[in-house]
Amino acid sequence: MQGFPWPIYYGVPALVTLLLPPLAFRMRTGEYVSYVALAFLSSPAIHFVFSFFVGWPEYLPFWRIPPVWEVIGTGA
């Protein structure tokens, strides 16, 4: 096993994402709820973009998305 354990690898960035901007921008409750929803929705979207177009599947390694060159069959 390389690097940090998974609670640190995923937990620290998640906590920073969910806590730092709302505190820094002094969000109200409604804004915070919207922000958290968008943060959770953007994670799979970011994973899709990087996996499909760049071939980098490490963002969410438990969700396999083949790269575009594998889908179209160029074998790059």
Secondary structure, DSSP 8 states (H G I E B T S, - for coil): --SS-HHHHHHHHHHHHHHHHHHHTT--HHHHHHHHHHHHHHHHHHHHHIIIII----SSTTS----HHHHHT---
